[in-house]
Amino acid sequence: MKPKAVLFDLDGVLIDTMPLHARAWQAAFRRVGRSVDRALIYACEGEPGHLTVQRLLKNAPNGHLPADSAKKILRDKEALFAASARAITVKPGWQRSLRWLQSRLPLALVTGTSRREVDRVVPKETLARFTVIITGDAVRRGKPHPEPYLTACRRLGVRPRDAIVIENAPYGIESARSAGAGYILALASSLPPSYLQAADEICLTPSALRKRLQESVVGSMRREHAGKR
């Protein structure tokens, strides 16, 4: 393919907040006398919080909870996460790579995190690299539904099949695949590769992912240039 855009997930790819999210979810569930498995939290990565809390509640043992428990758990989780995520930084190496990519292709950020949280935890310099930012509260149906990636492609003015997607979670991969993304690169950051088999390619480290992404973009440009001669 000749990529015309690169679409990035946020948590687990550019920043490493999933351990903080997981601890906040577990603490919020403990406040209502329930436990939730960390692996299940990671498997839900990428979908909006109001959907995640419902999914986690279905798998939490020990019986019935009051009808308003979901709202309380989500409210507590967001407060706990906000208190712990005060010094989030972009993973080393990404600032330079994003600057390089931005000079060649339009970029989009596609995340289940709310816009308020994105603006609070992601450096402005990083956000400025993205032509389009799609957050969890900007769509009706979050990951794993295709709407987030379809919306990003529509706003970028590219066909999904001409986009490379960078993901690290099953729901995000499913969302991109359902949207018709041309190529999906997965980073095994939060979950082992066995969870990411629906991607086209799996990278084990951020540096390997950045190298592979650069190879894809440069190789495409070289082929395009050769075709014009």
N, C-alpha and C positions, 0 to 999 in steps of 0.2 A: 504494500500500500504506500501511497504518498501522503503522509499525514499533513493535515491542514490546521490542526489544533491539538493541544494536549490538555486533558482534563484531570485534575488532581483531587483525590480525597484529602482530608486534612489529618484527622487523628490517626496516629500510627504510621503516617507517611511523612508529613512535613513537621509535625510536632508529636511529642510522646506523652499524651495525656491519658491514654487508656488505663494505665495502672491507677491514676487518680480517680478516674470515673468508676472503676471497679470497686475501689475502697469506699467511695462515697455511696454507691448503690448498696454494698453490703452493710455499711453502717446504718443507712436509712431503713433497711429491712430489719435490722436488729432492734430498732426502736419500736417496731410493732410486733416483736417477738417471733420473727421469721428469719430464715437463712436462705441465701441464694448462692448458687455455685458460680465461681469466677469464670469458668470456661463458658457457661451459658451467657454471661454478660459480654464476654468477648465475641461470642458468636452473633450477638445482636448488634454489634458495632455498626454504626452508620445510619440506623433508623432513628426517627424522632423519639424523644424521651417519653412522650405520652403513649407511644406504642410499645416501647421497651418495658415500661412498668407493667403494662397489662400482660405482656408475654412472660415476664419474670414472676408475676403473681400466680399465673397458671401453673408454674413449676415449683412454687414455694410450698413446702409441706406444712402440715399442722392445721389444716382445716380452714373454715370460713373466716373472713375479715369483714368489717363494716364497709358499707358501700363507698364511703369517702376515703378509704384507705389509700387508693391509688393516687389521689391528689396529694395527700399528706406525704406519702413516700417520695413522690416526684419533687415536691416542694423542699423536703428535707435533703434529698439527694443534691439538688441544685445548689442549695445553701452550703452544704458540706464541700461540694466540689469547688465552689467559688472561693471558699476559705482556704483551700489547699493549693489552688492553681494561681498563685500570685506572681510567680516568676517563670512562666513558660517561655522557652526560647525555641527558635526553629532549629531543627537538627543540623549539626555541622555539615557544611558542604552544599546545602540547598540554596543558600542565598546566591552564591556564584552561579549555580546551575540554572536557577530561575531567571537570573539576569541574562544569561546566555540564550536560554530558550525564548525569552520574551522578545529578543532582538530578531528572532527568526519566525516564530509562530505565535498566534494568539493563545492565551492560557485561560483556563477557567478553574475555579475552586468549587467543588461540589461536596457538600458536607451536610450531615444531619444535625449539626450543632446550630443553635439559634444565632441570628445575626448579632445580637447583643453580646453573646459570649465570644463569637469570632472577633468582633471589634475589641473586646477586652483582653483576650489572651494572645492574639496574633499581632506581631509588630506591624506598624503601618507600612514600613518599607517592603515587607513581604506582600501585604494585601495589594499594594500598588502595582505589583507584577501581573495581576490578573485583570483581564478585560471584563470578565463576568464572574460574579460570586453568587452561587446558589446555596442558600442555607435551608435548614430544616423547616423554618417558619415561612419560607417563600414559596412552598409547594403544598398542594393538597394531600398528596400521597408521597411519602418518603421512601427511601430504600427499604426493601428490595424492589419496589415498583420502579419502572423505567422513567417516571416523570422527571426526577431530578436531572438525569443526564440528557433526556430529550429537551428539557427546558434550556439547559446550558448550551446545547448545540444550536438550538433555534436562535438564541440571543447572540451567539457568535456568528451565525450565518453560515454554518457548515453542516454537512450531512454527517450523521453519526458514524457511518462507515468510513469517513475520512478522519476520524478522531482516534487518538491514542488515549486510553484511560489508565490511570495509575491508582490501584486499590490495594487494600490489605485485609479485607474481610469478606466473608461469603455473601452477605447481603449486598455489599457494594458491587461485587463481581456480578451477582445476579441482576442487579439494576442496570449495569452497563451492558451486559449481554442482552437483556430484554430490549434495551434501547437500540441495539444494532451497532454497538461500537465496533470499529474496525479492528482494533487490537487492544488487548487488556494485559497490562503488565502488573503482576501482583508482588508485593513485598511481604515476606514472611517475618513480620515484626511482632504482631500480637498473637498470632496463631501459627502452628506448624504448617508446612507445605501440604499436608494431607487434607487440610480444610480449604485449600485454594486451588484445587485441581480444575475448576471450571474456567480459570484464567488461561490465556494463550501461552503465558510464560511466567515462571516464578523466579524471583531473585531473592537470595538469602540475606543480602546486606544492602543498605542504602547506597553504598559506593558502587556495587555491582549494578543496581538499578539505574543510577545516574549514567554509568558508562553505557549500558544497553540502550537507554533512551537517547543519548547523544549519538550513538552509532545509527539508530533508526532514522533520526532527523538528518544527519549528515549524509548517510547513504542515499536517502530519498532525494536530497538536493543534488547530489552528484549524478544520479540517474536522470533527474529532470534536465540538468544542464547538458548531459551527453545527448539526450534526445532532441535538444534544440539545435545542436551543431549540424 
